[in-house]
Structures are given as C-alpha cells and as structure tokens.
Amino acid sequence: MKEENEELILHNRLKVVRAEKNLTQGNLAALVGVSRQTIGSIETGQFNPTAKLALLLCIALDKTFEELFYF
C-alpha cells in the first residue's frame, strides 16, 4: 500500500507508439482534437490527459489504455 504522501504517477508510451504509427505530434493532435503542444506535454509527463482524451488517444492509436498508460 502506498504511503499517503506518495503520488501515483501516470506514465505513458505515447511517443513510442506514435512513432511506430509514423505520426507526428501534429498529426496525432489533429486526430484527437487538441494542440500539438498538448501531445508534447503528455509525452513528457507534464500533463495528464483527461479520461476522454486518453480514450481518444487509445482509439486513434489502436491501443488499449493499458498499452499506452501505466503507473
């Protein structure tokens, strides 16, 4: 069990999977309706996507949530 002061950090494989699909950040951003900067911020861990955006990313990249995101 986690200590109360420890945070669960959501990590992702977005950059790797995006590259495997030969998509730029801009391409992926256009597919899911966000800015290129948002995709970059998610890839670097500066921003966690909403549940809706995470689902859209999974659909766009044809991956399950577990394949893209992990703690």
Secondary structure as UniProt FT lines:
FT   TURN            4..5
FT   STRAND          11..12
FT   HELIX           14..20
FT   TURN            21..22
FT   HELIX           25..32
FT   HELIX           36..43
FT   TURN            44..45
FT   HELIX           51..61
FT   HELIX           65..68
FT   STRAND          69..70
//
